[in-house]
Structures are given as structure tokens and as C-alpha cells.
Amino acid sequence: MQSFDINCRLCPRLANFLDDVKDKEPTYFARPVPAFGVTQPKLLIVGLAPGMHGANRTGRPFTGDYAGVLLYETLNKFGFASAPVSTSVDDGLNLIACRITNAVKCLPPDNKPNPEEINTCNRYLAAEISGLPEGCLILALGNVAHMAVLKAYGLKGAAYKFGHAVRHTLPNGRVLYDSYHCSRYNTQTKRLTESMFHEVFTSIKSEL
């Protein structure tokens, strides 16, 4: 396992893509995005990867783009965030007993990391997960995040099928919850509604 490296260039396609983005958008963060939140959380949220004009721009997961709208509103509603809106790294928002990270730390072209990139970046997620306190719950946003969490534990996906609002107890006793990703596509098509997302957090909150 390897701790997060903001200068990581292990995935040439992603590293070169970020170089190109930085040339076009000099004010963008355009680097591997670190996790955000408390160091000893009760809830770890795992997303897919930074968005072009969200975390890739601001340098903080789910900050400044549409995918973060429902997430931060929900975190605030359930007592995990100090404010319902996240726009920039200096907006004063703090997470409470919560930490947010991504399965892939770099912005991928077309928001689609390839399997090799997901596997390469898993060393960082595995290191994050290994440092979690006992009793910390994990919430995977989408199947890629779900599979990345399982890989970090050396587990196969066949025994732990992804499904919205599904709760898994892993062999080490760690609890993993699944939710559809709070992306613009999922929310606008109603694949994920606000009430569906809130139901997942109701279960998490009651378990904590």
C-alpha cells in the first residue's frame, strides 16, 4: 500500500491529459485530488473520479460541480457537513465525522478511467481504507467505487453484488453501503432521486 501522492504520474494517459488540461485552464487544480474531511471518520464516501469542472478545478472532491449538489445537501441534512453547498476549497465548509475520496484520483478523459488506471490507483484507496477506525462505514457511489473498495480488501465482486441501498458485511466486519452515483445523468433521469439518496443516509445514520 502507498499513501497518497499529489505528484503521482503512474498512469501516463491520465498524467498527460492533466498536463493538457492545465495548459488550457491554468487556474484549474489539474492534479491528483486528495481526500477531504476528518482523518478518523465514522463514514468514508468513495466516488468515481474528479469531474472536469468540479474537483479537477477546485482540488476538493465533489466541490464546484453538479455531482456535489445532492451530496453536500444530503451530508448537511444528516449532520455530516457544516453547510449544504460546496463551491470552493476556501468556502468554509467542513465535514463532520466524514471523509470523501475517489476510486481514481485524477480526472479521466470522458469521465471514464480504464481498468488498468483503476487498478493502479487502488493502492491509494487501500492505504486510506487501512487507516480507518473500527466501526467506520463505507459508502460506495456507483459500481466502479464499489468494486474499488472490494479490490482494496482483496475481495471478488461476485460475492458482493452492487445494488442501490444494498448493505454488505465484509469478512473483516467492515460494513459497505452502495448507492447509485449522484451524477447529473443519474439525478436528471431519476435513476437516483433525492428521496432514494436520503434513504441510504437514513440507514447509515441509524447504524452509526
Sine and cosine of phi, psi and omega as CSV:
sin_phi,cos_phi,sin_psi,cos_psi,sin_omega,cos_omega
0.00,0.00,0.48,-0.88,-0.09,-1.00
-0.66,-0.75,0.75,-0.67,0.00,-1.00
-0.94,0.34,0.38,-0.93,-0.09,-1.00
-0.82,0.57,0.66,-0.75,0.01,-1.00
-0.79,-0.61,0.94,-0.34,-0.04,-1.00
-0.92,0.39,-0.25,0.97,0.02,-1.00
-0.97,-0.25,0.27,0.96,-0.05,-1.00
-0.87,0.50,0.70,-0.71,0.09,-1.00
-0.70,-0.71,0.58,0.81,-0.05,-1.00
-0.94,0.34,-0.39,0.92,0.01,-1.00
-0.95,-0.31,0.99,-0.17,-0.10,-1.00
-0.82,0.57,-0.67,0.75,-0.02,-1.00
-0.88,0.48,-0.70,0.71,-0.02,-1.00
-0.94,0.33,-0.68,0.74,-0.01,-1.00
-0.88,0.48,-0.70,0.71,0.00,-1.00
-0.93,0.38,-0.60,0.80,0.03,-1.00
-0.90,0.44,-0.68,0.73,0.02,-1.00
-0.91,0.42,-0.58,0.81,0.08,-1.00
-0.87,0.50,-0.69,0.72,0.00,-1.00
-0.91,0.41,-0.66,0.75,0.02,-1.00
-0.89,0.46,-0.67,0.74,-0.01,-1.00
-0.90,0.43,-0.59,0.81,0.04,-1.00
-0.90,0.43,-0.64,0.77,-0.03,-1.00
-0.99,0.16,-0.53,0.85,-0.05,-1.00
-0.77,-0.64,0.98,0.21,-0.11,-0.99
-0.86,0.51,-0.41,0.91,-0.03,-1.00
-1.00,0.08,-0.16,0.99,-0.02,-1.00
-0.97,0.26,0.49,-0.87,0.05,-1.00
-0.88,0.48,-0.80,0.60,0.15,-0.99
0.74,0.67,0.75,0.66,0.07,-1.00
-0.58,-0.81,0.12,-0.99,0.13,-0.99
-0.84,0.55,0.75,-0.66,-0.11,-0.99
-1.00,-0.05,0.84,-0.55,0.01,-1.00
-0.96,0.28,0.30,-0.96,0.08,-1.00
-0.92,0.40,0.32,-0.95,-0.03,-1.00
-0.75,-0.66,0.73,-0.68,0.08,-1.00
0.75,-0.66,-0.25,-0.97,-0.07,-1.00
-0.97,0.23,0.42,-0.91,-0.07,-1.00
-0.98,0.19,-0.42,0.91,0.02,-1.00
-0.84,-0.55,0.97,0.25,-0.13,-0.99
-0.99,0.16,0.31,-0.95,0.20,-0.98
-1.00,-0.05,-0.31,0.95,0.01,-1.00
-0.65,-0.76,0.82,-0.58,0.13,-0.99
-0.95,-0.33,0.83,-0.56,0.03,-1.00
-0.97,-0.25,0.78,-0.62,-0.03,-1.00
-0.91,-0.42,0.89,-0.46,0.07,-1.00
-0.99,-0.13,-0.21,-0.98,-0.03,-1.00
-1.00,0.06,-0.93,0.38,-0.06,-1.00
-0.29,-0.96,0.30,-0.95,0.04,-1.00
-0.87,0.49,0.56,-0.83,0.10,-0.99
-1.00,0.02,0.47,-0.88,-0.06,-1.00
-0.79,0.62,-0.79,0.62,-0.08,-1.00
-0.97,-0.25,0.19,0.98,0.06,-1.00
-0.96,-0.28,-0.95,-0.32,-0.05,-1.00
-0.87,0.49,-0.55,0.83,0.04,-1.00
-0.91,0.43,-0.45,0.89,0.04,-1.00
-1.00,0.06,-0.69,0.72,-0.15,-0.99
-1.00,-0.04,-0.45,0.89,-0.05,-1.00
1.00,0.05,0.23,0.97,0.03,-1.00
-0.69,-0.72,0.73,-0.68,-0.07,-1.00
-0.81,0.58,0.73,-0.68,0.09,-1.00
0.88,0.48,0.39,0.92,-0.05,-1.00
-0.96,-0.29,0.84,-0.54,0.11,-0.99
1.00,-0.06,0.13,0.99,0.05,-1.00
-0.67,-0.74,0.06,-1.00,-0.13,-0.99
-0.89,0.46,-0.59,0.81,-0.05,-1.00
-0.88,0.48,-0.44,0.90,-0.02,-1.00
-0.99,0.11,-0.20,0.98,-0.09,-1.00
-0.87,0.49,-0.84,0.54,-0.01,-1.00
-0.93,0.38,-0.61,0.79,-0.04,-1.00
-0.88,0.47,-0.79,0.62,-0.08,-1.00
-0.95,0.31,-0.54,0.84,0.10,-1.00
-0.88,0.48,-0.67,0.75,-0.01,-1.00
-0.94,0.35,-0.68,0.74,0.03,-1.00
-0.86,0.50,-0.66,0.75,0.03,-1.00
-0.91,0.41,-0.70,0.72,-0.02,-1.00
-0.86,0.51,-0.60,0.80,-0.06,-1.00
-0.99,-0.16,0.22,0.98,0.13,-0.99
0.99,0.11,0.28,0.96,0.00,-1.00
-0.99,-0.17,-0.12,0.99,-0.01,-1.00
-0.62,-0.78,0.54,-0.84,-0.08,-1.00
-0.98,0.18,-0.20,0.98,0.00,-1.00
-0.52,-0.86,0.38,-0.93,-0.05,-1.00
-1.00,0.00,-0.10,0.99,-0.07,-1.00
-0.75,-0.66,0.73,-0.69,0.02,-1.00
-0.85,-0.53,0.90,-0.44,-0.08,-1.00
-0.90,-0.45,-0.47,0.88,-0.05,-1.00
-0.36,-0.93,0.23,-0.97,-0.04,-1.00
-0.93,0.37,-0.31,0.95,-0.03,-1.00
-0.93,-0.37,0.46,0.89,-0.02,-1.00
-1.00,0.08,-0.02,1.00,0.05,-1.00
1.00,0.04,-0.07,1.00,0.00,-1.00
-0.95,0.32,0.71,-0.70,0.07,-1.00
-0.82,-0.57,0.55,-0.83,0.12,-0.99
-1.00,-0.01,0.53,-0.85,-0.06,-1.00
-0.87,-0.50,0.91,-0.42,0.00,-1.00
0.84,0.54,0.46,0.89,-0.12,-0.99
-0.61,-0.80,0.47,-0.88,0.05,-1.00
-0.62,-0.79,0.62,-0.79,0.00,-1.00
-0.85,-0.53,0.72,-0.69,0.05,-1.00
-0.61,-0.79,-0.05,-1.00,0.02,-1.00
-0.75,-0.67,0.47,-0.88,0.07,-1.00
-0.90,0.43,-0.59,0.81,0.06,-1.00
-0.84,-0.55,0.79,-0.61,-0.15,-0.99
-1.00,0.10,-0.29,0.96,-0.04,-1.00
-0.95,-0.30,0.52,-0.85,0.11,-0.99
-0.88,0.47,0.83,-0.55,0.07,-1.00
-0.99,-0.12,0.51,-0.86,0.09,-1.00
-0.82,0.57,0.71,-0.70,0.01,-1.00
0.86,0.51,0.37,0.93,-0.01,-1.00
0.86,0.50,0.46,0.89,-0.06,-1.00
-0.77,-0.64,1.00,-0.05,0.12,-0.99
-0.93,0.36,0.52,-0.85,0.04,-1.00
-1.00,0.03,0.25,-0.97,-0.06,-1.00
-0.83,0.56,-0.62,0.78,0.00,-1.00
-0.90,0.44,-0.64,0.77,0.01,-1.00
-0.92,0.38,-0.64,0.77,0.05,-1.00
-0.89,0.46,-0.68,0.74,0.00,-1.00
-0.92,0.39,-0.66,0.75,0.00,-1.00
-0.89,0.45,-0.66,0.75,-0.05,-1.00
-0.97,0.23,-0.22,0.98,-0.07,-1.00
-0.90,0.44,-0.38,0.93,0.03,-1.00
-0.87,0.50,-0.57,0.82,0.00,-1.00
-0.96,0.28,-0.66,0.75,0.05,-1.00
-0.91,0.42,-0.66,0.75,0.02,-1.00
-0.88,0.48,-0.63,0.78,0.03,-1.00
-0.92,0.40,-0.64,0.76,0.04,-1.00
-0.89,0.45,-0.71,0.70,-0.04,-1.00
-0.92,0.39,-0.60,0.80,-0.02,-1.00
-0.90,0.44,-0.40,0.92,-0.01,-1.00
-1.00,-0.05,0.08,1.00,-0.03,-1.00
-0.95,0.32,0.59,-0.81,0.05,-1.00
-0.95,0.32,0.37,-0.93,0.06,-1.00
-0.87,0.48,0.69,-0.73,0.02,-1.00
1.00,-0.02,-0.13,0.99,0.04,-1.00
-0.94,0.34,0.76,-0.65,0.06,-1.00
-1.00,-0.01,0.47,-0.88,0.05,-1.00
-0.89,-0.45,0.71,-0.70,0.09,-1.00
-0.89,-0.46,0.88,-0.47,0.04,-1.00
-0.99,-0.13,0.82,-0.58,0.03,-1.00
-0.99,-0.11,1.00,-0.09,0.00,-1.00
0.99,-0.14,0.29,-0.96,-0.09,-1.00
-0.93,0.36,-0.58,0.82,0.00,-1.00
-0.89,0.46,-0.70,0.71,0.04,-1.00
-0.90,0.43,-0.67,0.74,0.03,-1.00
-0.83,0.56,-0.77,0.64,-0.02,-1.00
-0.92,0.38,-0.56,0.83,0.02,-1.00
-0.91,0.41,-0.63,0.78,0.05,-1.00
-0.90,0.44,-0.70,0.71,0.02,-1.00
-0.88,0.48,-0.68,0.74,0.01,-1.00
-0.88,0.47,-0.62,0.78,0.01,-1.00
-0.88,0.48,-0.46,0.89,0.04,-1.00
-1.00,-0.09,0.00,1.00,-0.03,-1.00
0.95,0.30,0.48,0.88,-0.05,-1.00
-0.96,-0.28,0.45,-0.90,0.04,-1.00
-1.00,-0.03,0.57,-0.82,-0.06,-1.00
-0.94,0.33,-0.41,0.91,-0.09,-1.00
-0.86,0.51,-0.52,0.85,-0.05,-1.00
-1.00,0.06,-0.18,0.98,-0.07,-1.00
-0.68,-0.73,0.98,0.21,-0.07,-1.00
-0.94,0.35,0.72,-0.70,0.05,-1.00
-0.94,0.35,0.65,-0.76,0.10,-1.00
-0.26,-0.97,0.59,-0.81,-0.03,-1.00
-0.88,0.48,0.74,-0.67,0.03,-1.00
0.93,0.37,0.27,0.96,0.05,-1.00
-0.99,0.12,0.65,-0.76,0.03,-1.00
-0.94,-0.35,0.79,-0.62,0.01,-1.00
-0.89,-0.46,0.69,-0.73,0.18,-0.98
-0.97,-0.23,0.90,-0.45,-0.04,-1.00
-0.99,0.15,0.30,-0.96,-0.08,-1.00
-0.83,0.56,-0.50,0.87,0.00,-1.00
-1.00,0.07,0.09,1.00,0.01,-1.00
1.00,-0.05,-0.18,0.98,0.03,-1.00
-0.91,0.40,0.64,-0.77,0.00,-1.00
-0.97,-0.22,0.77,-0.64,0.02,-1.00
-0.89,-0.45,0.82,-0.57,0.11,-0.99
-0.97,-0.23,0.52,-0.85,0.07,-1.00
-0.91,-0.42,0.54,-0.84,0.18,-0.98
-0.56,-0.83,0.50,-0.87,0.22,-0.98
-0.85,0.52,0.54,-0.84,0.00,-1.00
-0.92,0.40,0.62,-0.78,-0.03,-1.00
-1.00,0.10,0.73,0.69,0.01,-1.00
-0.98,0.22,0.28,-0.96,0.06,-1.00
-0.85,0.53,-0.69,0.72,-0.03,-1.00
-0.87,0.49,-0.74,0.67,-0.05,-1.00
-0.91,0.41,-0.61,0.79,-0.03,-1.00
-0.98,0.22,-0.59,0.80,-0.02,-1.00
-0.96,0.28,-0.49,0.87,0.05,-1.00
-1.00,0.05,-0.03,1.00,-0.01,-1.00
0.93,0.37,0.25,0.97,0.15,-0.99
-0.87,0.49,-0.58,0.81,0.11,-0.99
-0.82,-0.57,0.88,-0.47,0.06,-1.00
-0.98,-0.20,0.25,-0.97,0.03,-1.00
-0.85,0.53,-0.70,0.71,-0.02,-1.00
-0.90,0.43,-0.60,0.80,0.05,-1.00
-0.89,0.45,-0.67,0.74,-0.01,-1.00
-0.93,0.37,-0.68,0.74,0.00,-1.00
-0.90,0.44,-0.55,0.84,0.02,-1.00
-0.89,0.46,-0.62,0.78,0.04,-1.00
-0.89,0.46,-0.70,0.72,-0.03,-1.00
-0.95,0.31,-0.46,0.89,0.10,-0.99
-0.89,0.45,-0.68,0.74,0.03,-1.00
-0.91,0.42,-0.68,0.73,0.00,-1.00
-0.89,0.46,-0.72,0.69,-0.05,-1.00
-0.90,0.44,-0.65,0.76,-0.01,-1.00
-0.92,0.39,-0.54,0.84,0.01,-1.00
-0.96,0.29,-0.56,0.83,0.03,-1.00
-0.96,0.29,0.00,0.00,0.00,0.00
